[in-house]
């Protein structure tokens, strides 16, 4: 059974642990924000956290790079929707 993540303005969706993220996956955030994983996903020395290079579409339509840090156990919602 998958665990659910409550996204504000959208409802409950199944999530996966951040440790299972792969390049090219599209994550969904509150109110339908989308962010695609790009480049490297680096695991920390202890294996408890990871650093993910991402990109998102800003309000003016430009694509901007971003770096996120997650605990490997944090649940994130992933979609097959195009970015």
C-alpha positions as CSV (number, residue, x, y, z in Angstrom):
1,X,0.0,0.0,0.0
2,X,1.4,3.4,-1.0
3,X,1.4,6.3,1.4
4,X,-0.5,9.4,0.5
5,X,0.7,13.0,0.4
6,X,-1.7,15.8,0.8
7,X,-1.1,18.6,-1.8
8,X,-2.8,21.9,-1.0
9,X,-5.4,22.8,-3.5
10,X,-5.3,19.3,-5.1
11,X,-6.0,16.6,-2.5
12,X,-4.3,13.3,-1.6
13,X,-1.9,11.6,-4.0
14,X,0.4,8.5,-3.7
15,X,4.0,9.4,-3.0
16,X,7.4,7.7,-3.4
17,X,10.4,8.1,-1.2
18,X,12.8,10.8,-2.5
19,X,15.5,8.1,-2.5
20,X,13.8,6.5,-5.5
21,X,13.9,9.7,-7.7
22,X,15.6,9.4,-11.1
23,X,16.6,12.0,-13.6
24,X,13.7,13.1,-15.8
25,X,11.0,12.5,-13.2
26,X,8.5,15.3,-12.8
27,X,7.5,16.1,-9.2
28,X,4.2,17.8,-8.3
29,X,3.9,20.4,-5.5
30,X,1.1,22.3,-3.9
31,X,-1.4,24.0,-6.2
32,X,-0.1,21.9,-9.1
33,X,3.5,23.3,-9.4
34,X,5.7,21.0,-11.5
35,X,9.5,20.5,-11.1
36,X,11.6,18.1,-13.2
37,X,14.7,16.4,-11.9
38,X,17.7,17.1,-14.1
39,X,21.4,16.3,-13.9
40,X,22.8,14.5,-10.9
41,X,21.1,13.1,-7.8
42,X,23.8,12.9,-5.2
43,X,23.5,10.8,-2.0
44,X,25.2,12.2,1.1
45,X,28.1,10.3,2.8
46,X,25.8,9.0,5.5
47,X,23.1,8.0,3.0
48,X,20.3,9.8,4.9
49,X,19.9,12.8,2.5
50,X,20.2,13.5,-1.2
51,X,20.8,16.6,-3.3
52,X,18.7,16.9,-6.5
53,X,19.3,19.3,-9.4
54,X,15.9,20.4,-10.8
55,X,14.3,22.9,-13.1
56,X,10.9,24.6,-12.9
57,X,8.9,27.0,-15.1
58,X,8.7,30.4,-13.5
59,X,5.6,32.7,-13.7
60,X,6.9,34.4,-16.8
61,X,7.4,31.1,-18.6
62,X,11.2,30.9,-18.3
63,X,12.8,27.6,-17.1
64,X,15.0,28.2,-14.0
65,X,17.4,25.8,-12.4
66,X,17.1,24.9,-8.7
67,X,18.8,22.6,-6.2
68,X,16.8,20.7,-3.5
69,X,17.8,18.7,-0.5
70,X,15.6,15.9,0.7
71,X,15.8,13.2,3.4
72,X,15.8,9.9,1.4
73,X,12.6,8.9,3.2
74,X,10.6,12.0,2.4
75,X,7.6,11.3,0.3
76,X,7.2,13.2,-3.0
77,X,4.5,13.0,-5.6
78,X,5.7,12.1,-9.1
79,X,3.6,12.3,-12.3
80,X,3.8,11.1,-15.8
81,X,2.6,14.5,-17.0
82,X,4.9,16.4,-19.3
83,X,6.8,19.3,-17.8
